[in-house]
Amino acid sequence: MVLPAHGGQPARIAASIGMEAEGRVYDFSANINPIGPQAWLSDQLPRLMKEIANYPDPEYKEAYAALSRQEGMNPEQLLLTNGGAEAIFLIAQLFHGKKALIIDPTFSEYERACRAFDVEITHLQLNQSFRFPVEAMAQRVAEVDVVFLCRPNNPTGTLLSFTELEYLLKLGLETDTTIVIDEAFVHFLFETELSVKKLLAFYPNLIVLRSLTKIFAIPGLRAGYIMAGADWVQKLQKKQPPWSVNGITAGLLPALLSDENFMARTKDWLKGECEKLTENLTALGFIHTVSSVNFYLLKDGNRPNDTEKLFRFLVANNIIPRDTDNFKGLDGRYLRLAVRSADENDYLLQVLKKWRDQPC
Ligand SMILES: Cc1ncc(COP(=O)(O)O)c(C=O)c1O
């Protein structure tokens, strides 16, 4: 079966295995916050209609001021991007013709961006329990110019520890190796102090990128940013096309970022649903990653080789999971599922119980 490279395309995912999901479709394939988009967003749109007919402010003054307030960083250390994806491609572009290290399974766009700019890639694998192979990574740091790390990692949801990261950053300082940390899902972490942002002050070889697309559930608008030393930001800015961030996104950013109530509701929802899912999935005999965010990997502990059958069973019940065929090192052995709203997660558990109760 040939499945789309990314989640969030339920009809295409179902069609790719010759099936059609009818009626209500439960999309567990994209890791988008089900609490969003905020209801007030549509009230703001009339005000922002004029942005459609104008070029955005090329300096995005208001958006940068809001981001700078939110992050407690100087605007010179920030670069607004058209989603996390643009950030990845801008960074890869700086390493044109050089060497990169990628730890699989992880987000596929690091590899695509490296290929686009002729960056030679070395791969390492997470270990059996999806921990980072830190000693093997340390050995490779000297051989490459840049390391792409996803933290929390997509698709496993696991985190590289601060101690491990600092170990690699120190090595990187000695060997002139840059460490890029993709924090696309950091806003979902129960404890946001787990962000590596505070290390930026100590390690000039660290670049952090983030997406706002997931947390605010705005994949059609797109928003992201890079946090790094001012010299990095200047270099990246030179590579960025003009008006890369659209005027509607830029106009919404101050209000989005200051909506603390939304962030609090998101954390409450996620904590409650993660606890419920962990308890019920374990009781039903499913193996799943202990994720720190809004998605997890799953396979049937009793039928570990039946993941493709489980995929089809879920689609037949209108649940669209994300297959893991194109995640190197997972090769379809697991499904990735988003943590959705309470009623969607309840439906998923009901269908998984049905799967468990049926004869093999
Ligand atoms: C780890 C990771 N980084 C970056 C991105 C891209 O983010 P955006 O949708 O904001 O471009 C994604 C999207 O799936 C992702 O999973």
The ligand as an SDF file (V2000), in Angstrom:
LIG
                    3D

 16 16  0  0  0  0  0  0  0  0999 V2000
    8.2670   17.3550   14.3060 C   0  0  0  0  0  0  0  0  0  0  0  0
    7.6540   18.3070   13.3550 C   0  0  0  0  0  0  0  0  0  0  0  0
    8.3040   19.4370   13.0420 N   0  0  0  0  0  0  0  0  0  0  0  0
    7.7870   20.3400   12.1970 C   0  0  0  0  0  0  0  0  0  0  0  0
    6.5710   20.1240   11.5930 C   0  0  0  0  0  0  0  0  0  0  0  0
    6.0310   21.1190   10.6240 C   0  0  0  0  0  0  0  0  0  0  0  0
    5.2650   22.0400   11.3040 O   0  0  0  0  0  0  0  0  0  0  0  0
    4.2950   23.0390   10.5110 P   0  0  0  0  0  0  0  0  0  0  0  0
    3.0440   22.2960   10.2040 O   0  0  0  0  0  0  0  0  0  0  0  0
    4.1340   24.1790   11.4510 O   0  0  0  0  0  0  0  0  0  0  0  0
    5.0420   23.4270    9.2800 O   0  0  0  0  0  0  0  0  0  0  0  0
    5.8510   18.9700   11.8780 C   0  0  0  0  0  0  0  0  0  0  0  0
    4.5560   18.7070   11.2240 C   0  0  0  0  0  0  0  0  0  0  0  0
    4.0200   17.6350   11.2560 O   0  0  0  0  0  0  0  0  0  0  0  0
    6.4040   18.0410   12.7880 C   0  0  0  0  0  0  0  0  0  0  0  0
    5.7600   16.9030   13.0880 O   0  0  0  0  0  0  0  0  0  0  0  0
  1  2  1  0
  2  3  1  0
  2 15  2  0
  3  4  2  0
  4  5  1  0
  5  6  1  0
  5 12  2  0
  6  7  1  0
  7  8  1  0
  8  9  2  0
  8 10  1  0
  8 11  1  0
 12 13  1  0
 12 15  1  0
 13 14  2  0
 15 16  1  0
M  END
$$$$
